[in-house]
Amino acid sequence: MERRNFLRNIGIGGLGVSLASFTSPFLAEDDINSKDPKFLLPKHLSEGDTIGIVSPSSAIFDSEPYEIAVENFEAMGLKVKLGKYVKSRYGHLAGTDEERASELNDMFANPEIKGIVALRGGSGAARILDKLNYDVIAKNPKVFIGYSDITALHLAIYTKTGLVTFHGPLAVSTWNNFSYSIFKNIIFKGEAVTYENPKDIGDNLTQVKNRTRTIAPGTAEGILVGGNLSVLTGIMGSPYFPQDWNGKIIYLEDVGEEIYAVDRMMSQLQLGGVLDKISGFVFGKCTGCDAGGSGYGSLTFEEVIDHYIKPLNIPAYSGAMFGHIDDNSTLPNGLKVSMNADTGTLRMLSPAVK
């Protein structure tokens, strides 16, 4: 009960997230994206709503993570329905491709389910992209949230339907004050927020933790599209990868990748023509990314990113609060935003729910 009350009462103070000005929440008609005929907003969540937990990627084999996942959302005042196959197993996957796809399709089709959360990431989401019913998804726009391997689903749903989905914590993620407050203000309250790293210097003379780095100065506006770097590049060339990157602001994160692999994937984005078209670039965290065991030395992560991004002469910064970290922000994939690379901030230009 103490945790339930804590989650219901915390606000956004001290989290480095502020509200952007807008006329009124939940008004999709005035949204800056609305000229796109495929643009769709999901309905906001309210206490008492039922959310579905699905597992479109890897399996979880212990019972405790399921318990924590359910308790997390019950503490938010939501009811929880586990997917039919969420505890299934097919090798490392949470059921066969057909089972995992049908589970997600059923959640979108079920009128009792108001929002859908991925249990975990891992791998395997790309295997079900050709098995999803995008007509059902488009006719039943709902909040859908997850990150990491779930990037494949965000990109496919955006490409096929125009639905704004949310790159954010998984059901088993750490739902701390920082992560929950952003989620609550965007998904429950329908607020447009400005993402800004916490300004907590502790006992230091200047900020050391959670700094942003300006790669190239300036400001930009564009539709925010991206996710996990390795998953995003993994579906390039498929019909589920966004074809039009003109004016987009790309956001990227990753985990456990050696620097040569990051370099290879950034090269793929360059050779594929993505980087030449974007209007802005934001990198969150590359957690546990290192140079690996090469005996010939390595470029640094910073050198790799600078090599591909600086010549573009577009606003760019890194170190934003999203990725494989506990303080993980909820980002609206497919919504128009503005960014300021000098201050390391990203601002929603309208609510992401109606």
C-alpha positions in Angstrom: 0.0 0.0 0.0 2.9 2.4 0.8 4.3 1.9 -2.7 0.9 2.4 -4.3 0.4 5.7 -2.5 3.9 6.8 -3.3 3.4 6.2 -7.1 0.1 8.0 -7.1 1.4 11.0 -5.4 4.8 11.7 -6.9 5.1 14.6 -9.3 7.8 15.7 -11.7 9.8 18.0 -9.3 13.5 17.6 -9.5 13.4 15.2 -12.5 14.6 17.6 -15.1 11.3 17.3 -17.0 9.1 20.4 -17.5 5.8 21.0 -19.2 5.7 22.6 -22.7 3.0 25.1 -23.3 0.0 23.9 -25.3 -3.6 24.9 -25.7 -5.3 21.9 -24.2 -4.5 18.2 -23.6 -6.2 15.4 -25.6 -6.9 17.6 -28.7 -5.6 15.6 -31.6 -7.4 17.9 -34.1 -5.0 20.7 -33.5 -1.9 18.5 -33.4 1.0 19.6 -35.5 1.2 16.1 -37.1 -2.4 15.9 -38.1 -1.8 16.8 -41.8 -0.4 13.3 -42.2 -3.5 11.2 -43.2 -2.0 8.2 -41.4 -1.2 10.0 -38.2 -3.0 8.4 -35.2 -3.0 9.2 -31.5 -3.9 6.6 -28.8 -6.4 7.5 -26.1 -4.9 8.5 -22.7 -4.9 6.0 -19.8 -7.0 6.6 -16.7 -6.9 4.9 -13.3 -9.1 1.9 -13.4 -8.2 1.1 -17.0 -7.0 -2.4 -17.9 -3.7 -2.8 -19.6 -2.4 -5.9 -21.4 1.1 -7.3 -20.9 2.5 -9.1 -23.9 5.8 -10.8 -24.6 6.7 -10.3 -28.3 10.4 -11.1 -27.8 12.4 -13.3 -25.4 11.0 -15.4 -22.6 11.3 -15.0 -18.9 11.7 -18.2 -16.9 11.3 -17.1 -13.3 8.0 -16.2 -11.6 9.1 -13.1 -9.7 9.4 -10.8 -12.7 5.8 -11.4 -13.6 4.7 -10.6 -10.1 6.8 -7.4 -10.1 5.4 -6.4 -13.5 1.8 -6.8 -12.4 2.4 -5.0 -9.1 4.1 -2.1 -10.9 0.9 -1.3 -12.9 -1.5 -2.1 -10.1 0.5 0.5 -8.1 -0.4 3.0 -10.9 -4.1 2.3 -10.3 -4.4 0.1 -13.4 -5.8 -3.4 -13.9 -3.6 -6.0 -15.6 -4.4 -8.7 -18.0 -1.5 -11.1 -19.0 -1.4 -12.2 -22.6 -2.4 -15.7 -23.4 1.1 -16.8 -24.3 3.1 -14.4 -22.1 4.5 -17.3 -20.1 5.1 -19.6 -23.1 8.5 -20.7 -24.4 9.9 -21.7 -27.8 13.6 -21.8 -27.4 14.7 -18.4 -26.1 11.4 -16.9 -27.3 8.2 -16.4 -25.4 6.2 -18.8 -27.7 6.2 -19.4 -31.4 6.1 -16.5 -33.8 2.4 -17.2 -34.5 1.6 -17.2 -30.8 3.4 -14.0 -30.0 1.9 -12.2 -33.0 -1.7 -13.4 -32.2 -1.2 -12.3 -28.6 -0.4 -8.7 -29.7 -3.2 -8.7 -32.3 -5.7 -9.9 -29.7 -4.7 -7.2 -27.3 -5.3 -4.5 -29.9 -8.6 -6.0 -30.9 -9.9 -6.4 -27.3 -12.0 -3.4 -26.4 -11.5 -4.0 -22.7 -7.7 -3.4 -23.1 -6.8 0.3 -23.1 -3.1 0.1 -23.3 -0.4 -2.5 -24.0 3.0 -3.0 -22.4 5.8 -5.3 -23.5 7.0 -7.6 -20.7 10.6 -7.5 -21.8 12.9 -7.1 -24.8 15.7 -9.4 -25.8 15.3 -10.6 -29.4 12.6 -12.0 -31.7 10.2 -9.1 -32.3 11.3 -8.7 -35.9 10.1 -12.3 -36.5 6.5 -11.3 -36.1 6.3 -8.1 -38.1 4.8 -9.9 -41.1 2.2 -11.6 -38.9 0.7 -8.5 -37.3 -2.8 -7.2 -38.3 -2.0 -3.6 -39.0 -5.6 -2.9 -40.0 -6.8 -4.0 -36.6 -4.0 -1.9 -35.0 -5.0 1.2 -37.0 -8.7 0.8 -36.1 -7.9 0.3 -32.4 -5.2 2.8 -31.6 -3.9 2.2 -28.1 -1.0 3.2 -25.9 1.8 0.7 -26.7 5.1 1.0 -24.8 8.4 -0.8 -24.6 12.0 -0.4 -25.8 15.1 -2.3 -26.8 14.0 -5.2 -29.1 10.5 -3.6 -29.1 12.0 -1.0 -31.5 11.1 -3.3 -34.4 7.4 -3.1 -33.4 7.5 0.7 -32.9 9.0 1.2 -36.4 6.6 -1.3 -38.1 3.5 0.1 -36.5 4.6 3.7 -37.3 5.3 2.7 -40.9 2.1 0.8 -41.5 -0.4 2.8 -39.5 1.1 6.2 -38.3 0.2 5.3 -34.7 2.3 7.2 -32.1 3.8 4.6 -29.8 6.1 5.0 -26.9 9.7 4.0 -26.5 9.9 3.6 -22.7 10.2 1.2 -19.8 9.1 -2.4 -20.1 6.8 -4.1 -17.7 9.8 -5.5 -15.8 11.9 -2.3 -15.9 12.7 -0.2 -12.9 9.7 2.1 -12.5 11.3 4.6 -10.2 10.2 8.2 -9.5 12.0 9.5 -12.6 10.6 7.0 -15.1 7.1 6.8 -13.7 6.6 10.6 -13.5 7.4 11.1 -17.2 5.1 8.2 -18.1 2.3 9.5 -16.0 2.4 13.1 -17.3 2.5 12.0 -20.9 0.2 9.0 -20.9 -2.3 9.8 -18.1 -2.4 13.6 -18.1 -1.7 14.2 -21.8 0.9 16.8 -21.2 3.6 17.8 -23.7 6.9 17.7 -21.8 10.4 19.0 -22.3 13.1 16.4 -21.7 16.1 17.7 -19.8 18.7 15.8 -17.8 18.5 16.3 -14.0 20.7 19.2 -12.8 22.0 17.4 -9.7 25.7 18.2 -9.0 25.8 16.7 -5.6 29.0 17.6 -3.8 30.8 18.5 -7.0 31.5 22.0 -8.3 29.9 21.2 -11.6 27.7 18.5 -13.0 29.5 15.2 -13.5 26.7 12.6 -13.8 24.2 12.6 -16.6 25.8 15.3 -18.7 24.8 15.9 -22.3 27.3 16.5 -25.0 26.7 18.9 -27.9 27.9 17.2 -31.1 26.8 20.0 -33.3 24.9 23.2 -32.1 21.6 24.5 -33.1 17.8 23.8 -33.0 15.6 21.7 -35.2 12.0 20.4 -35.5 10.8 17.1 -36.9 9.0 13.9 -36.3 10.8 11.8 -33.7 11.6 8.3 -35.0 14.2 5.8 -33.8 15.0 3.4 -31.0 17.6 0.8 -30.4 20.4 1.2 -33.0 21.1 -2.5 -33.6 17.4 -3.4 -33.9 16.7 -0.4 -36.1 19.5 -1.2 -38.6 18.5 -4.9 -38.4 15.2 -4.2 -40.2 16.6 -1.8 -42.8 15.5 -2.8 -46.3 12.3 -4.4 -45.1 8.8 -3.0 -45.7 8.6 -2.3 -42.0 11.4 0.2 -41.9 10.4 3.9 -42.4 11.0 4.9 -46.0 10.8 8.7 -45.6 13.4 10.2 -43.3 13.2 13.7 -44.7 13.2 16.2 -41.8 13.0 13.5 -39.1 14.8 13.7 -35.8 16.3 10.4 -35.1 16.8 9.1 -31.6 19.1 6.1 -30.8 20.3 4.1 -27.9 22.0 0.7 -27.4 23.6 -1.7 -24.9 26.5 -4.1 -24.8 27.8 -3.3 -28.3 31.5 -3.1 -29.0 32.6 0.1 -30.7 33.4 -1.5 -34.0 29.8 -2.7 -34.1 28.5 0.7 -33.4 30.7 2.0 -36.2 29.3 -0.6 -38.6 25.7 0.2 -37.8 26.2 4.0 -38.1 27.9 3.3 -41.5 24.8 1.3 -42.5 22.6 4.3 -41.7 24.9 6.5 -43.7 25.1 4.2 -46.7 21.4 3.6 -46.6 20.7 7.4 -47.0 19.1 7.9 -43.6 21.6 10.3 -42.1 21.6 12.6 -45.1 17.9 13.2 -44.7 17.4 13.8 -41.0 17.1 17.3 -39.5 18.4 16.4 -36.0 20.1 13.6 -34.1 19.8 12.6 -30.4 21.7 9.7 -28.8 20.6 8.5 -25.4 22.9 6.0 -23.6 25.1 3.3 -25.1 25.3 1.3 -21.9 28.2 -1.1 -21.6 29.6 -0.3 -25.1 33.3 -0.7 -25.2 36.2 -1.2 -27.6 36.3 -5.0 -27.2 39.5 -7.1 -27.5 41.1 -5.7 -30.6 44.9 -5.8 -30.3 45.1 -2.8 -32.7 43.3 -0.3 -30.6 39.9 1.2 -31.3 38.1 4.4 -32.0 36.1 5.7 -29.0 32.3 5.9 -29.0 32.6 9.7 -29.2 34.9 9.5 -32.2 32.6 7.1 -34.1 29.5 9.3 -33.5 31.3 12.5 -34.5 32.6 10.9 -37.7 29.1 10.3 -39.0 27.2 13.2 -37.5 29.4 16.3 -37.5 29.7 16.5 -41.3 25.9 16.6 -41.6 25.8 20.1 -40.1 22.6 19.4 -38.2 21.8 19.9 -34.5 23.0 16.9 -32.6 23.7 15.9 -29.0 24.2 12.7 -26.9 23.8 11.7 -23.3 20.0 12.0 -23.1 18.0 10.1 -20.5 16.8 7.1 -22.4 18.1 3.7 -23.1 19.2 0.7 -21.0 19.2 2.7 -17.7 17.0 2.9 -14.7 16.1 6.6 -15.3 14.5 5.8 -18.6 12.3 8.4 -20.3 9.1 7.6 -22.2 9.5 9.0 -25.8 6.7 9.4 -28.3 7.7 7.6 -31.5 6.1 9.4 -34.5 5.3 12.7 -32.8 6.7 16.1 -33.9 9.2 17.6 -31.5 11.8 20.3 -31.3 15.3 19.9 -30.0 18.1 22.2 -28.8 21.5 20.7 -29.1 23.1 23.5 -27.2 21.0 22.9 -24.0 20.6 19.1 -24.6 16.8 19.3 -24.5 14.0 17.7 -26.5 10.4 19.2 -26.4 7.1 17.6 -27.5 5.2 20.1 -29.6 1.8 18.6 -28.7 0.3 15.9 -26.5 1.0 12.3 -27.6 -2.4 11.1 -26.5 -6.0 12.3 -26.9 
